Amino acid sequence: MSTSVDLNLSEAQRIRQIREDLELARQDGAITTINEVLFKLGTALLDVENVPEALTCFEEGLKNARQNGDQQTEARFQGNRGLALARIGNYQLATKAFRKSYKLAKKINHTTLMCDALTQTGILHSRRAEPLQAISKLDQALGLAEQIQDQVRQSHIAELLGSLFLSVRSTDKAYEYYGKALNLAQMMGNRQTECAYTIELGKIYLLDGILNLAEQFLKTGLKIARQLKDDRFELEAFSSLVQVTITAGDLDLATYYSQHAVEIARLIQDQGAEVSQLNTLIDLYLEQDLAHKALPVIEQALSLAVEQ
């Protein structure tokens, strides 16, 4: 049996258990317990993309919280209701849900819920191609995350801001926020995130034409990726190192990196990436007048292109 099937089975078992817990909670009749289980069930259903049923859970919990005068729980349900609505592309209603969640959280001075509502609102603005509004909301969210000294939230929000500033070609700000996200990831000992942000900074330096720093960050990212045995990150680092060395005019080293990128793409069975890297390798061989080496690579690329 495949791993994906096992995971799906595990999710199904977990949801079935939560449903049983909900039935027991309903029999007991305690609203607080019912809401706790409804929140858990709705979140689990959202994780498996069962958005309609997840929304039903959040709506019921919202109604219960209002009747019970529990504003903190109401704010939590509004936030998750917003996530569900965003998942189906209803950004307008999702924004309203996050706004309500924020107002409720602010009323009871719940900084974490305020931070989360602002973060999700910023993400929605980003998806709607409204970067300035997104930056404004995320900057507020980052301030709140710093206020409560939540490093996980700070790192996540800083990465979002770095990506947004990069999208509007403000690389100075992108460096600042990706650097902050990287420092926080290192402080928390989160190697996976550290690897991702290190490679991203290398790619930004490449975009800016600062090749020495691009190479430095990408090589560091590659080292971490190998320690983590993360082929995806390794492929990403090698692919960018190819571009760094091509730009620097070192075609021998670019060829070396390109060959490794092809091998990893093949290993993880990513045919799209493999074709892309094979095409780069072909160009490098031809640029160096190595047609005899390019020919078998051309055959490989054509064969894969036909399969796709």
CORKA-V958437 format. One record per pair of residues at least 4 apart in sequence whose ideal C-beta (glycine too) atoms are under 7 Angstrom apart, sorted by the first residue. I is the first residue (numbers start at 1). J is the second residue. Records with the same first field share a line. If there is no record, write none. Layout:
I: J, J
This chain:
1: 5, 6
3: 7
4: 8
5: 9
6: 10
7: 11
8: 12
9: 13
10: 14
11: 15, 48
12: 16
13: 17
14: 18, 44
15: 19, 44, 45
16: 20
17: 21
18: 22, 37, 40, 41, 44
19: 23, 41
20: 24
21: 25, 37
22: 26, 37, 38, 41
23: 27
24: 28
25: 30, 33, 34, 37
26: 34
28: 33
30: 34
31: 35, 64, 68
32: 36
33: 37
34: 38, 64
35: 39, 61, 64, 65, 73
36: 40
37: 41
38: 42, 57, 60, 61
39: 43, 61, 76, 77, 80
40: 44
41: 45, 57
42: 46, 54, 57, 58, 80
43: 47, 80
45: 50, 53, 54, 57
46: 51, 54, 83, 84, 87
50: 54
51: 55, 84, 87, 88
52: 56
53: 57
54: 58, 84
55: 59, 81, 84
56: 60
57: 61
58: 62, 77, 80, 81, 84
59: 63, 81
60: 64
61: 65, 77
62: 66, 74, 77, 78, 81
63: 67
64: 68
65: 70, 73, 74, 77
66: 74
70: 74
71: 75, 104, 107, 108
72: 76, 108, 110
73: 77
74: 78, 104
75: 79, 101, 104, 105, 110, 113
76: 80, 113
77: 81
78: 82, 97, 100, 101, 104
79: 83, 98, 101, 113, 116, 117, 120
80: 84
81: 85, 97
82: 86, 94, 97, 98, 101, 120
83: 87, 120
85: 90, 93, 94, 97
86: 91, 94, 124
90: 94
91: 95, 124, 127, 128
92: 96
93: 97
94: 98, 124
95: 99, 121, 124
96: 100
97: 101
98: 102, 117, 120, 121
99: 103
100: 104
101: 105, 113, 117
102: 106, 114, 117, 118
103: 107
104: 108
105: 110, 113, 114, 117
106: 114
110: 114
111: 115, 144, 147, 148
112: 116, 148
113: 117
114: 118, 144
115: 119, 141, 144, 145, 153
116: 120
117: 121
118: 122, 137, 140, 141, 144
119: 123, 138, 141, 157
120: 124
121: 125, 137
122: 126, 134, 137, 138, 141, 160
123: 127, 160
124: 128
125: 130, 133, 134, 137
126: 131, 134, 164
130: 134
131: 135, 164, 167, 168
132: 136
133: 137
134: 138, 164
135: 139, 161, 164
136: 140
137: 141
138: 142, 157, 160, 161
139: 143, 161
140: 144
141: 145, 157
142: 146, 154, 157, 158, 161
143: 147
144: 148
145: 150, 153, 154, 157
146: 154
150: 154
151: 155, 184, 187, 188
152: 156
153: 157
154: 158, 184
155: 159, 181, 184, 185, 193
156: 160
157: 161
158: 162, 177, 180, 181, 184
159: 163, 178, 181, 197
160: 164
161: 165, 177
162: 166, 174, 177, 178, 181
163: 167
164: 168
165: 170, 173, 174, 177
166: 171, 174, 204
170: 174
171: 175, 204, 207, 208
172: 176
173: 177
174: 178, 204
175: 179, 204
176: 180
177: 181
178: 182, 197, 200, 201, 204
179: 183, 201
180: 184
181: 185, 197
182: 186, 194, 197, 198, 201
183: 187
184: 188
185: 190, 193, 194, 197
186: 194
190: 194
191: 195, 224, 228
192: 196, 228
193: 197
194: 198, 224
195: 199, 221, 224, 225, 228, 230, 233
196: 200, 233
197: 201
198: 202, 217, 220, 221, 224
199: 203, 218, 221, 233, 236, 237
200: 204
201: 205, 217
202: 206, 214, 217, 218, 221, 240
203: 207, 240
204: 208
205: 210, 213, 214, 217
206: 214, 240, 243, 244
210: 214
211: 215, 244, 247, 248
212: 216
213: 217
214: 218, 244
215: 219, 241, 244
216: 220
217: 221
218: 222, 237, 240, 241, 244
219: 223
220: 224
221: 225, 233, 237
222: 226, 234, 237, 238
223: 227
224: 228
225: 230, 233, 234, 237
226: 234
228: 233
230: 234
231: 235, 264, 267, 268
232: 236, 268
233: 237
234: 238, 264
235: 239, 261, 264, 265, 273
236: 240
237: 241
238: 242, 257, 260, 261, 264
239: 261, 277
240: 244
241: 245, 257
242: 246, 254, 257, 258, 261, 280
243: 247
244: 248
245: 250, 253, 254, 257
246: 254
250: 254
251: 255, 284, 287, 288
252: 256
253: 257
254: 258, 284
255: 259, 281, 284
256: 260
257: 261
258: 262, 277, 280, 281, 284
259: 263, 281
260: 264
261: 265, 277
262: 266, 274, 277, 278, 281
263: 267
264: 268
265: 270, 273, 274, 277
266: 274
270: 274
271: 275, 304, 307, 308
272: 276
273: 277
274: 278, 304
275: 279, 301, 304, 305
276: 280
277: 281
278: 282, 297, 300, 301
279: 283, 301
280: 284
281: 285, 297
282: 286, 294, 297, 298, 301
283: 287
284: 288
285: 290, 293, 294, 297
286: 291, 294
290: 294
291: 295
293: 297
294: 298
295: 299
296: 300
297: 301
298: 302
299: 303
300: 304
301: 305
302: 306
303: 307
304: 308
